[in-house]
Each structure stands twice: as structure tokens, then as C-alpha cells.
């Protein structure tokens, strides 16, 4: 499982410029991309979240790496919800496309909090990381509440 997450992460990292700037040839490609990105983001969020909560030892370098991956993926996610993917089976609610302005606002908030998390991780100050992680997690939750089926 961990190897698969790593492979997905590397594929996303190495190809992010190409994928974000081009259209997906099929709706299924966009859905697979965003599902993989969310899976990788979840892995890194759990690690840095575990450090924030004291459930795992704090490691500044791992926190920096985790926050960098979260920030990178945050910048890519909006492009993974193109028109034409709203009717395909996924956990995304129709509101993603029906209320695109609100969805964009939530994505912008997420990008902002992810950037702050990345900046906080570089300080090595666990209290700064905790605060920034809390904001990032809240941003994720607020988007899930309106735009994701459980």
C-alpha cells in the first residue's frame, strides 16, 4: 500500500505541470487523477497530522516534505474537476459544477492554507505547524461538507 501511494505521488509530482495545463482526454482520466491525488494527500496529511497531535515523533524534514506535497497537490486539484466529469461515478457532488464559484473559493482557501502549512513546516516550530495544520484540515473539511459525498 505504501509503495502504491509513493508511486502515485511520484507520478503526480513528475507530471503535474503537463496534467494541470492540459485537458484530460477522457472524464475517467480526470477522476482517476483526482482520486489518486487525494489518496496521496491523505497519506501525507496523516503523517503531518500525527506529528501535530503528538501521535508520532516530530521530524522537521518529514513535516517539510509532507507539507510540500500537500501544497503541490492543492495547486493541482481544481484542474481535476473539468466539465464533463460531473456525471461520471465519483464522490464529487453535482454542486462542484453547479456552484462552481463557491467551489473555486473553497479550492482557493485550501491552496492558501496549504501554502501556510508549507511555510510553517520550514520554521521547525511544532506550534506553528499545529496551527497551520489545523487550518488546512478545517479547509479540507469545509469543502468536503458541501462538495463531497461520503
Protein Blocks (a to p, Z undefined) as FASTA:
>chain_A
ZZmmmmmmmmmmmmmmmmmmpccfbfklmmmmmmmmmmmmmmmmmmmmmmmnopaccdfk
lmmmmmmmmmmmmmmmmmmmcghilmpccfbdfklmmmmmlmmmmmmmmmmmmmmmmmmm
mnopaklmmmmmmmmmmmmmmmmmmmccZZ
